[in-house]
Amino acid sequence: MCTKTTHRHPSKGKGKPPIRKSPPPVETITSLISRFQHPQADLVSIYLKSSSKPCSILAKTLLVRLSPYFKNHITTSNTLILPTSDPLIFGIFLFWLINDRLPRDEELDDEYPPEDFDLSPKIEENGQTLLVRIWNFAGEIDVGGLQNECIRALFETLGNEDIQAKVFEKCLIMSPKASLIRKALIMYMLWHDDAGRRLNDSGLLPQQRVFLRDSIDVGKIEGLEVDMKECEKAWKIFDEEG
């Protein structure tokens, strides 16, 4: 005759949270303190592209926490070559790193940089195109926080002044195809032209407002036609729901 057996499971302690094993420490507190007592081992020499001398020395710990790009590109000899030869771009990156914001106009001085800096990338610059260049650089080094700040500042300037069509076209040319900033610029253009069309129809303006799209050579900008079609679909949905 078979008898019924009862299986007893170990009882869990009442009121006690389950024990979770922590992952093995990357670095002990003692070794961390020891490392910062000898900071030379944590310093990285920063070079601009095509520059023979370092432009700065920064803490490796800070850079590695900021972006995986730095972890992958800092050499065993603690050197790092940034993907820009423009000292202004590096200076703005450094300013943002320290102050957690972009510099204001009065904080962009006109002093010449050190002689070893490569000044070859001279272009006609203004606030909007500079922000696009910084956004591109931040994308290359995978620093999303700086990219977000650039887009915020870009649309702040676009909202505060009438942008020239040539400047806007240059921003589109400089923005990578299918990128977030390219699509954001296109959406601004659609909004700008839609608002202008409504104002023109109202008869409230002393003269007809010029549309940005009519001033841009779509065919000469790589990928712009495809990006515009995608944004126009999104704008149509937004306009219908709006």
N, C-alpha and C positions, 0 to 999 in steps of 0.2 A: 504494500500500500504506500502510495506517495504521500508525503507530508508537505504542507505548504511552508516554504522557507521565506523569511523576510530579510531583504537586503538592507542593511543600514549604511547610510552615507555619512561621512564625517559632517558633523554639524558646523555651520558657519558661525563665527562669533557674532553675537548680536551687537549692533551699534558700532562695529569696527569696520572702517573702510577697507576695501581690498588692497592688498599690498601690491604696489606697482614697482617693478624694477626699473631704475633709471638707466638710460644708456651709458655706456662707459664714458667718462669725462674726456673731452678733447684735450684739456689742459687743466692741471690742478691749480688751485689758488696760489699755492706756494711758488710754483713755476711761473705763473702769471706775474706775480709780484716781482720775482727775480728778473724776469724779462724786461720789465719796465724800469728796473734799477740800472739796466744797461741798454738804454734806448737805441744805441747805434745799430743794434741787430734788427730793429724794427723799422728802420728808415729806408725809404725807397727814393732813388734819384730819378726825377721826372725829366724826360727829354721831349721836346717837340719834334715832330717829323722833320727830317733833314737838318736838325740842329746838332752841332758837335759838342755843346756844353749843356749841362743840366739847367733847367729853368727854375727848378724848385726841389725841395726835399719834403716828402710827406710820410706820415706814419702808414706802414703797411696794413696794420690792423684796421685803421679807419677806411682805407681804400677797399680792402677785401669785403668788409661789411657793407660797403656802399653798393657794390656791383660785382657780379661774377666775372665780368670782363677783366677786372684787375687781377682777380685770382688766377685767371688763365694766361695773362700776359706779363705779369711781373716775373722777371727772370730769376734764376738761382743766384745771380749776383746782385739781386735787389735793384734792378733798373727797370724802367718802364718808358716805352716810346708811345706817346699819344698820337692818335690819328688826325692831327692838325699841325700845320706849321704857322698858324696865326697866333701871336701872343695875346691879342685881344680876346680871342675865344677862350684861351686858357685862363686869362685873368678873370673873365666873367664867371667861368666855372669855379675858380678858386674863391671868388667873392661869394657866390651862392653857397659853396660848401661851408664857409665860415659863418655867413649871416642868414642862411636859409631864405634868401630872397635875391632877386636880380637887382643890380645897381640902378639907382636913379640917374637921370641925365647929368646932374652935377657931380656924380661920383665916377663918371667916365672921363678921366682927365686926358689932356692932349699931349702929355709928355712922351718923348720918344722912348721906346723900349731899349734894353741893352743891345750892344752892337752885334752880339752873336745870334740874335733873333732873325729869322728869315722873314723879310717883309714883302716877299714876292706876290702873295695873293692880294694885290691892291685892286679893289673894285669900288665903284660908287656906292657908298653905304648910306643907309638910313635906318631908322628904328625897326621898321618891319622886316627888311631883308636881313638885318643882323639877328633878329629873333629867329628867323627861319634857319639861319646858319647855325645858331646855337642849338636849336632843336635837332638838326641833323647830327651835330657832334655828340649831343647827349644820347641820341639813338645808337651811334656807333659804339659808345662806351656803356650802353645799357643802363642809363641812369634815368628812370622814368620820372622821378620827382622833378628833375630839371626840365624835362620835356613838358610836363604839365604846367610848370611855371611859365614857360615860354608861350604856350598856347593861351594861357590866361592873360598874359601881358600883351600878346599880339591882338587879341580881340578887344582889349581895353583901349589900345591905341586906335584900332579901326573904328571903335564907337565914338571916340573923342574928336576925330578929325576926318575931313574928306580926303580919302586916299586917292592918289593919282593913279590913272589906269596903267601907266608904264611901271610904276612901283608894284602894283598888284600883279601884273603880268610877270614881273621878275620873281616875285614870291612864288608864283605857280611854277615857274621854270626851275627854281631852286628846290622845290619840294619834290621828294621822290614819288614816283607814280604809285597809286593805290595806298599811299601812306595816310595816316590819321590827319596830319596837318594839311595835306593836299585836299582831302575831302572836307575838312573844316573850312578851308578857304573857299572852296566851291559853294558850300552851303551858305557862307556869308555872301558870296556874289549873287546867289539866287534870291536871298532875302533883300539885299541892297537893290537889285533891279526890280523886284516885285514892289518894294516900297516906292521906288522912283516912278514906276508905272502908275501906281495909284495916285501919287502926287501930281503927275502930269495930267492925268484924267480929271483931277479935281479943279485944275485951273488956278490953284493957289500960288504957284511959283511964277516969278517974273520971267523965267526962261525954262525951257524944257531940260530936264535932268538927263545927263548922259549915262547910258547903261554900261556897266563894266564889261559885260559879255561882248558887246559890239566893238570894244576896243582891244580885244584879245585875239591873237592869231592862234586858234585852237590847234590847227594842224602842225604847227612848229614845236609844240610842247609834247614831249613823249608821254604817251598814255593818258593825256588829258581828255580826249574824246570818250574813252571808255569810262573814266572816272566820273565825267559829267553825266553820262547816261545813268549811271548807278545813283548818283546824288539827285538827279531830277526825278527819278522814281520815288525816292524817299521824300523829296520835297512835295511831290504831288499828294502823297498820302498824308503828310503833315498838314498841307494846306486844306485838304478836304475835311480833315478832322478838326482843324483849327478854328 
